[in-house]
Every structure is written in structure tokens, then in C-alpha cells.
């Protein structure tokens, strides 16, 4: 989660919403890391999770990320939760809860939907206070302007 927080901080420095994500292999080695990049790339799908999943798949040279863990500073949205399910990650670990758009237990629960063919394990609340503080600081500075 510390690496995901560093990616979130780098995203904030670029003017992006500070969300960071990391994909770990089954041994805990980092396959990929990314921060949000929607503003810079003008790409609505450039969420940290999607970018990290894409990079991990490219590194593995396959779209199935079985045995991998997606670590993210903010609860994934529907797009990112769906991407994690489709990538077949074994586990999603996240920090801050997203009550307005979270799809891993808060607003929706995409990853535990029994109608889907894959349901990753979920670990929530890891360094939640730190992950939440990064977002609160970012948006507090935006409101002042």
C-alpha cells in the first residue's frame, strides 16, 4: 500500500485525483504500479487500477492475472472492479472506502456478485486513514481556489 500511496502522491503532483494502484504477483513482487492519469492523457479509462492491470498483463504477456493482488488506495469504481474480475486477480486490497462510487462493497459490490464467473477475495481498510487523508488534502486545495 505504501507504493500505491507514492503513486497517488505522484498523480496529485500532476494535477490528477490522487489514487494509486499496484499489482503484485503471487510471491508479492511488484508487476506494475500506476497513478490516475485521466487529465494528462484525456482518457476516461486511465484510472490507476486499469493502468496497473494493463501494465501487469503486458509484463506477463497474458491478460489473465491469476495469482495476483491488486492494491489500490481507494475502493475501485465499477469499471475498475469489473476490470479486476475480468483479469482474474485473486485479491483486491484497498485503503479508503468510496461511498459515492465504490463497487467493492460500498455503493455496489461487483466483485462478490455470484452471477460472475470469478470473485476475488477482498481486503479493505488497509492504511485507510492515510489513503483518505491524501484525497482530502487534494480536494481541500481545490476548494480554496
SEVOLUM-898339 format. One line per 8 residues: number of its first residue (from 1); their letters; for each residue x, y, z of C-alpha. Coordinates in pm, 1 decimal. Each point is the difference from the previous one (the first is absolute). Layout:
SEVOLUM-898339
NUM> a> X,Y,Z; ...
***
This chain:
SEVOLUM-898339
1> xxxxxxxx> 0.0,0.0,0.0; 292.9,234.5,60.4; 98.8,-26.8,-366.6; -362.2,67.1,-101.9; 3.6,308.4,225.1; 319.0,118.6,-171.6; -172.6,-42.3,-338.0; -297.7,198.9,133.7
9> xxxxxxxx> 232.4,280.8,112.3; 164.8,7.8,-342.7; -343.9,18.2,-162.0; -90.9,296.2,222.8; 321.6,174.6,-104.4; -118.9,-32.3,-361.5; -340.4,147.7,90.8; -172.5,-337.9,-6.9
17> xxxxxxxx> -234.4,-130.2,266.5; 244.3,-177.3,233.9; -74.9,-367.0,-38.9; 277.7,-254.9,-33.3; -3.0,-369.2,-82.8; 249.0,-286.0,1.8; -22.5,-355.5,-133.3; 197.2,-263.3,190.7
25> xxxxxxxx> 72.0,-353.1,-117.0; -62.5,-302.7,222.5; 342.6,45.3,162.5; -71.2,364.8,85.8; 229.4,139.0,-270.0; -116.1,319.2,-170.9; -111.7,-62.5,-358.9; -131.6,349.7,-63.8
33> xxxxxxxx> -91.5,327.7,168.3; -194.4,302.4,-118.3; -177.5,314.3,107.8; -305.8,163.1,-151.1; 72.8,157.5,-337.3; -338.7,108.7,-138.3; 75.9,371.4,-23.9; 345.6,-33.6,-154.8
41> xxxxxxxx> -100.4,-265.9,-250.9; -355.4,126.7,-63.5; -105.3,-361.9,45.2; -307.5,-70.4,215.0; 121.3,-356.4,59.1; 343.0,103.9,130.4; -77.8,-88.0,360.5; 296.3,-122.0,203.6
49> xxxxxxxx> -143.2,-351.6,25.1; -58.0,-40.3,-373.4; 346.9,132.3,-81.8; 165.7,-231.1,253.6; -198.5,-301.7,-125.4; 94.4,81.3,-361.8; 368.5,32.4,89.5; -1.9,-322.2,203.1
57> xxxxxxxx> -167.1,-188.8,-284.8; 252.0,139.3,-248.2; 286.6,-102.0,226.4; -142.3,-351.3,35.2; -95.1,-8.2,-367.5; -345.6,-126.1,84.3; -326.0,156.6,111.4; -66.8,-251.6,276.3
65> xxxxxxxx> 150.8,130.2,322.3; -79.2,-311.3,201.2; 199.3,-9.0,321.5; 32.2,379.0,7.4; -113.6,259.3,250.7; -124.7,346.2,-94.9; 84.4,253.2,271.7; -168.6,339.4,-29.9
73> xxxxxxxx> -27.3,305.3,223.7; -372.9,52.7,-69.3; -278.0,-255.1,-35.3; -29.7,-78.7,-371.9; -289.2,135.3,-207.0; -221.7,-224.2,-214.7; 236.7,19.8,-297.8; 307.0,-89.5,204.7
81> xxxxxxxx> -175.1,-269.6,203.4; -124.6,-151.6,-324.7; 348.2,15.2,-151.2; 142.8,-179.5,304.4; -263.3,-273.5,-30.7; 64.6,-36.3,-374.1; 376.7,-13.8,62.8; -61.4,-282.0,251.1
89> xxxxxxxx> 200.2,159.2,281.5; -12.4,-211.1,314.5; -23.1,288.8,245.1; -89.6,367.5,17.5; 145.7,199.6,288.3; -110.8,359.1,46.3; 39.1,282.5,247.5; -268.7,268.9,3.2
97> xxxxxxxx> -366.6,-81.8,-48.5; -175.2,182.1,-285.5; -358.4,44.4,117.0; -92.0,198.2,-313.7; 137.5,-235.6,-263.6; 153.1,-309.7,157.5; -81.9,-334.2,-160.2; 176.4,-234.4,240.6
105> xxxxxxxx> -252.5,12.0,281.4; -107.7,360.8,51.1; -241.7,123.9,-263.4; 15.0,-319.2,-208.5; 167.2,-336.6,44.7; 105.2,-106.5,-347.2; 273.9,-235.2,114.8; -225.3,-214.4,218.5
113> xxxxxxxx> -283.5,-34.4,-250.2; -73.6,-373.1,-16.6; -111.3,32.3,-361.7; 359.5,66.1,-106.0; 245.6,-280.4,-68.1; 276.5,142.6,217.9; -13.2,155.7,346.4; 325.9,129.8,148.2
121> xxxxxxxx> 64.8,13.5,370.9; -37.0,351.5,140.4; 207.9,160.7,274.5; -120.2,347.6,87.6; 120.9,279.6,222.2; 376.4,-46.4,-34.5; 158.7,331.8,104.5; -348.1,147.3,-47.0
129> xxxxxxxx> 68.3,318.4,198.1; 311.8,79.8,-204.4; -170.2,-78.1,-330.0; -298.3,214.6,92.1; 221.6,287.1,120.1; 174.7,20.9,-338.8; -334.7,45.4,-173.8; -131.8,246.9,257.6
137> xxxxxxxx> 312.3,217.3,-29.4; -23.2,-1.8,-377.9; -364.2,104.8,-9.7; 46.5,255.5,278.9; 255.5,185.1,-211.8; -237.2,-9.9,-298.3; -283.4,160.4,199.6; 217.4,294.9,107.2
145> x> 65.0,112.8,-357.7
***
